[in-house]
Amino acid sequence: MRAPERPPVPPARYAWPAAVAAALLARYASESLRHRREDGHGYRLCGEVDPATPAFMRVAEALTGAPISYGNDVELLINGDEIFPAMLETIRGARETVALETYIFWRGDIANAFADALSERARAGVDCRVIVDAAGAIQMERSVLRAMEKAGVKFCLFRPPKAYSMRQINNRTHRKILVADGAVGMIGGVGIAEEWTGNAEDPEHWRDTHVRVRGPVVRGLVGAFAENWLEATGEVLVGDSWLPDLEEIEGGGPMQVVRSSATVGDTNVEALYYLAIAAAKETLDLTAAYFVPRPAFMDALAKTAERGVRTRVLVPGAHIDKSFVRTAGRAAYTMLLDAGVEIYEFAPTMLHAKNLVVDGVWSSVGSVNFDNRSFQLHDEATLVIQSERFAGLLTDQFERDLEHADRIDDARWKRRAPLQRAGETAMKLARREL
């Protein structure tokens, strides 16, 4: 027996799914404005400027709005064995205020050590405030949080997921900032987790870089924290305990704190990095934990190498914590190698540092990765230092890291397996979200 034919579905039944799909497509199209260079290069430097001169700092100031401050001193710290003792010392030395902002605050002995130090200062009457990104706090032990809050630490999660703000779920704070009494600041790549302890001695202990800074530039770190605290709590931090009068340090140098937030168009750190790459005249050493450059930055690096600048890029090797990011980043290797860029993959453990050194005189150390997530989606901050001495220290560390890295050989790279090539091509399609 033949089944009766079903009556046709009235077009109205598809109206609401079509409307939802159209709305999502419209949102996607509007959001893509912030990635408007995905299909093109889009950058050029009009004129010349020397990274070793005051003029370069003025250009960076004009582009990013980050004021140049003079008379600052900076201390380079490598790996958890140096970084964590300095951070805990900075917290324990606070007399009035502590500001801590981090993307990751997980669990383990080091997380407990930070919680104990903050709690002790809060009980002593120090105004301690902590921002942890809601995504980065997923592994945080709630007992640790409750202990801090009981001691008087003011704690907030940055942008917890909410039904009415789902479009922000991709926009996190990736900043790593610590400031004591508005006068001593720290910034770099480390999160608060066991992975960052030790001295990069094995795959369970990561390689990272941080700095401690004193002088008027610390006000920029307070500003980066205060910006996110205002969004999260509605509170504006004022007064000398947060923003004291900071005198220039004798013998100190010029620095900037450049910060940026997710936006349409070019962010501050995106403009800063392009400026530094395009202005390089002799050397460029980039250390990038997550290296997934968009065409604009592939082109910038290639042109830098083609004009005779020794351009070296150091990225994680097999121990990267996000293998798909490595696969996507490797899609850029052929173009860069053809242009003369030297590419190295760090072998012993996860490389999590985010540094840039240009011409042995200008440096950037902070939370900025060389990918679209840092340039366009996250709140980021980096410390810019114009100093031959400090650039020399970073370069020395770069050379030591290269001793434990594998250089990508151009001829061998071009003979890689078809399956590997296919994976790179597939992951390249997700580049804008990485």
C-alpha positions in Angstrom: 0.0 0.0 0.0 1.4 3.4 -1.0 1.9 5.8 1.8 0.0 9.0 1.5 2.0 12.0 0.4 2.8 14.6 3.1 1.5 18.1 2.5 4.2 20.6 1.6 5.8 22.5 4.5 4.5 26.0 4.5 7.4 28.5 3.9 6.5 30.3 7.2 7.8 27.3 9.1 11.3 28.2 7.9 11.0 31.9 8.6 12.4 31.9 12.1 15.4 29.6 11.4 16.2 31.7 8.4 16.0 34.9 10.5 18.3 33.4 13.1 20.8 32.3 10.4 20.7 35.7 8.8 21.4 37.4 12.2 24.3 35.2 12.9 25.7 35.8 9.4 25.3 39.5 9.8 27.1 39.4 13.2 29.9 37.3 11.7 30.3 39.8 8.8 30.5 42.7 11.2 32.9 40.9 13.5 35.1 40.2 10.5 35.8 43.9 10.2 38.3 43.4 12.9 40.1 40.9 10.7 40.0 43.0 7.6 43.6 42.2 6.7 43.0 38.4 6.6 43.0 38.4 2.8 45.6 41.1 2.2 48.8 42.6 3.4 47.6 46.1 4.2 50.7 47.7 5.8 53.5 50.0 4.7 55.9 52.3 6.5 55.8 55.8 5.1 59.4 57.1 5.6 62.2 55.8 7.8 62.7 55.9 11.6 65.6 54.4 13.6 64.6 52.2 16.6 67.7 53.5 18.5 66.5 57.1 18.4 64.0 59.2 20.5 62.0 59.7 17.3 61.1 56.0 17.3 59.7 56.2 20.8 57.7 59.3 19.8 56.2 57.4 16.8 55.2 54.5 19.1 53.7 57.0 21.5 51.7 58.7 18.8 50.4 55.3 17.4 49.5 53.7 20.6 48.8 56.5 23.0 51.3 55.0 25.5 53.3 57.9 27.0 57.1 57.7 27.1 58.4 57.8 30.6 62.0 58.4 31.5 64.2 57.3 34.4 63.1 53.7 34.7 65.1 50.6 35.8 64.3 47.1 34.7 65.3 43.6 35.9 65.2 40.6 33.6 63.9 37.3 35.1 64.2 33.9 33.4 61.9 31.0 34.3 60.0 30.2 37.4 63.1 29.8 39.7 63.8 33.5 39.2 60.3 34.8 38.4 58.2 33.4 41.2 60.5 34.4 44.1 60.6 37.9 42.7 56.8 38.1 42.4 56.2 36.8 45.9 58.9 39.2 47.3 57.1 42.0 45.6 53.7 41.1 47.1 55.2 40.6 50.6 57.0 43.9 50.4 53.7 45.9 49.8 52.7 48.3 52.5 49.5 49.8 51.0 48.3 48.2 47.8 48.7 45.1 45.6 47.3 44.7 42.1 47.5 41.3 40.5 46.0 40.4 37.1 46.6 37.1 35.4 45.0 34.9 32.7 45.8 31.7 34.5 45.6 31.0 38.3 45.4 27.2 38.5 46.3 24.9 41.4 49.3 23.4 43.2 51.9 24.6 45.6 52.7 27.8 43.7 49.0 28.8 43.6 48.8 28.2 47.3 52.0 30.3 47.8 50.5 33.3 46.0 47.2 32.9 47.9 49.0 32.8 51.2 51.1 35.8 50.4 48.1 37.9 49.3 46.1 36.8 52.3 48.9 37.7 54.7 49.1 41.2 53.2 45.4 41.6 53.3 45.2 40.7 56.9 47.9 43.2 57.6 45.7 46.0 56.1 47.1 46.1 52.6 44.4 46.7 49.9 44.9 43.6 47.8 43.0 43.3 44.5 43.1 40.3 42.1 41.7 39.9 38.6 41.7 36.4 37.0 40.3 35.8 33.6 37.1 33.7 33.9 38.4 31.2 31.2 41.8 31.0 32.8 40.4 30.4 36.3 38.5 27.2 35.3 41.1 25.0 37.1 41.4 27.3 40.1 40.6 25.6 43.5 37.5 27.3 45.0 38.9 26.6 48.5 41.9 28.8 47.6 39.6 31.6 46.4 37.5 31.4 49.6 40.6 31.6 51.8 41.7 34.7 50.0 38.3 36.4 50.2 38.0 35.5 53.9 41.4 37.2 54.5 40.1 40.3 52.8 41.5 40.0 49.3 39.2 41.6 46.8 38.8 39.2 43.9 37.0 39.3 40.6 36.6 37.1 37.6 37.0 38.9 34.3 34.2 38.5 31.8 32.4 35.4 33.1 30.1 33.9 30.5 26.7 35.5 30.4 23.8 34.8 28.1 23.5 38.5 27.1 27.2 38.9 26.3 28.2 35.7 24.5 29.9 37.7 21.8 32.5 38.6 24.4 33.4 35.0 25.2 36.3 35.1 22.8 37.6 38.4 24.3 39.7 37.6 27.3 42.2 39.5 29.4 45.6 37.9 28.7 47.5 40.5 30.7 50.0 39.4 33.4 50.5 42.3 35.7 51.7 42.7 39.3 52.1 46.1 41.1 52.9 46.8 44.7 52.2 50.2 46.2 52.0 51.7 42.7 55.8 51.8 42.6 57.1 48.3 41.8 55.7 46.5 38.8 56.1 43.2 37.0 55.0 42.0 33.6 55.8 39.1 31.3 54.5 35.7 30.2 54.0 33.5 33.3 50.8 32.2 34.7 50.3 31.0 38.2 50.6 27.3 37.8 53.0 24.4 38.4 54.0 24.4 34.7 55.9 27.7 35.2 57.9 26.5 38.2 61.5 25.3 37.9 64.1 26.2 35.3 62.8 24.7 32.0 64.7 21.5 32.9 62.1 19.1 31.4 58.8 19.1 29.6 56.8 19.6 32.8 58.6 23.0 33.5 58.1 25.7 30.9 60.5 28.3 29.6 59.3 31.9 30.1 60.4 35.5 30.6 59.3 38.2 33.0 60.6 41.6 34.2 60.4 43.7 37.3 60.4 47.5 36.8 60.7 50.6 38.9 60.2 54.2 38.0 57.4 56.4 36.4 56.6 53.7 33.8 54.9 51.6 36.6 52.0 54.0 36.3 51.2 52.4 33.0 51.0 49.0 34.6 48.6 50.4 37.2 46.6 51.9 34.4 46.3 48.5 32.6 45.1 46.9 35.7 42.7 49.7 36.6 41.1 49.6 33.2 40.2 45.9 33.6 39.2 46.4 37.3 36.8 49.2 36.3 35.1 47.0 33.7 34.8 44.1 36.1 33.7 46.0 39.2 32.7 49.5 38.2 35.3 50.9 40.7 37.8 53.6 39.8 41.1 53.3 41.6 42.4 56.6 42.8 44.7 58.1 45.4 48.4 58.1 46.2 48.4 54.5 47.4 47.6 53.4 43.8 49.2 56.2 41.8 52.0 57.8 43.9 54.3 60.5 42.6 57.2 58.4 41.0 60.5 60.1 40.7 62.9 59.2 37.9 65.7 56.8 38.8 69.2 58.1 38.2 70.7 56.3 35.2 67.3 54.9 34.2 66.0 54.9 30.6 62.9 55.5 28.5 60.1 53.0 28.5 56.4 52.6 27.7 53.6 50.3 28.7 51.6 49.6 25.6 48.2 48.0 26.2 45.4 47.1 23.9 41.9 45.7 23.9 39.7 43.9 21.4 38.4 46.3 18.9 37.5 46.9 15.2 40.6 47.9 13.2 44.1 47.9 14.4 44.9 47.4 18.1 47.8 49.2 19.8 50.0 46.2 20.1 49.4 45.3 16.5 50.5 48.7 15.3 53.5 48.6 17.7 54.7 45.3 16.4 54.4 46.3 12.8 56.3 49.5 13.4 59.1 47.7 15.1 59.4 45.0 12.4 59.2 47.5 9.5 61.8 49.9 11.1 64.4 47.2 11.9 67.7 47.9 10.2 70.2 45.3 11.4 68.6 42.5 13.5 65.2 41.3 14.6 64.8 38.5 17.2 61.3 37.3 17.9 60.4 34.8 20.6 56.8 33.8 20.2 54.9 31.2 22.3 52.1 31.0 19.8 53.1 32.0 16.2 50.3 32.1 13.7 50.9 35.3 11.7 48.3 36.7 9.4 49.3 37.7 5.9 50.2 41.3 6.9 52.8 40.1 9.4 54.1 37.3 7.2 54.7 40.0 4.6 56.3 42.3 7.1 58.7 39.6 8.4 59.6 38.5 4.9 60.3 42.1 3.7 62.5 42.7 6.8 64.7 39.7 5.9 64.7 40.6 2.2 66.2 44.0 2.9 69.1 42.5 4.7 68.0 42.5 8.3 69.0 39.3 10.1 65.5 38.0 11.1 65.3 35.1 13.5 62.1 33.6 14.9 62.0 31.2 17.9 58.9 29.2 18.5 57.9 26.1 20.4 58.7 22.7 19.1 57.0 19.3 19.8 56.3 20.2 23.4 53.9 23.0 22.6 50.7 22.7 24.8 48.4 23.4 21.8 49.6 21.3 18.9 47.0 22.7 16.5 48.5 26.2 16.9 51.9 24.9 15.9 50.4 23.2 12.8 48.6 26.5 11.8 51.8 28.5 12.4 53.9 26.2 10.3 51.8 27.2 7.3 53.8 30.4 7.2 57.2 28.7 7.2 57.7 28.3 3.4 57.1 32.0 2.6 59.3 33.1 5.5 62.1 30.7 4.7 62.1 31.7 1.0 62.6 35.3 2.1 65.6 34.4 4.3 63.9 34.4 7.8 65.7 31.9 10.2 63.1 29.8 12.0 63.9 27.8 15.2 61.8 25.4 17.2 62.6 25.1 20.9 63.1 21.4 21.8 63.3 20.8 25.6 59.9 22.0 26.8 57.1 24.4 26.1 58.4 27.9 25.2 56.0 30.4 26.6 58.0 33.6 26.4 56.8 36.6 24.3 59.8 38.9 23.4 60.9 41.1 20.5 64.4 42.7 20.2 65.2 45.0 17.3 68.7 46.3 16.4 70.1 45.4 19.8 68.5 48.5 21.4 64.7 48.2 21.4 62.8 45.5 23.2 59.3 44.4 24.1 58.5 41.9 27.0 54.9 41.2 27.9 51.9 38.9 27.3 51.6 39.5 23.5 51.7 36.4 21.3 52.4 36.6 17.5 48.8 35.7 16.5 45.4 37.1 15.9 44.2 36.3 19.3 46.7 38.7 20.9 46.6 41.3 18.2 42.8 41.5 17.9 40.8 39.4 20.4 42.5 39.7 23.8 43.3 42.5 26.3 47.1 42.6 26.2 50.0 44.6 27.7 53.7 44.8 27.0 56.6 46.8 28.4 58.8 48.6 25.8 62.4 49.3 26.7 64.9 51.4 24.7 68.2 50.2 26.2 71.3 48.6 24.7 72.1 47.0 28.0 68.7 45.3 28.4 68.4 44.4 24.8 71.9 42.7 25.2 70.6 40.6 28.1 67.6 39.5 26.1 69.8 38.7 23.1 72.2 36.7 25.3 69.2 34.6 26.5 67.9 34.3 22.9 71.3 32.8 21.9 71.2 30.4 24.8 67.7 29.3 23.8 68.9 28.7 20.2 71.4 26.2 21.6 68.4 24.1 22.6 66.4 24.6 19.4 66.2 22.9 16.0 66.6 25.2 13.0 64.2 24.6 10.2 66.1 23.6 7.1 64.6 25.1 3.9 65.3 22.1 1.6 64.2 19.6 4.1 61.1 21.6 4.9 60.0 21.6 1.3 60.2 17.8 1.3 57.8 17.3 4.2 55.0 14.8 3.8 51.8 15.6 1.9 49.7 14.8 5.0 51.6 17.4 7.0 51.0 19.9 4.3 47.3 19.1 4.2 47.1 19.6 8.0 48.8 23.0 7.8 46.4 24.1 5.0 43.4 23.0 7.0 44.5 24.7 10.2 45.3 27.9 8.3 41.6 28.4 7.7 41.2 28.8 11.5 44.1 31.3 11.7 41.9 34.3 12.5 40.6 32.6 15.7 44.0 31.4 17.0 
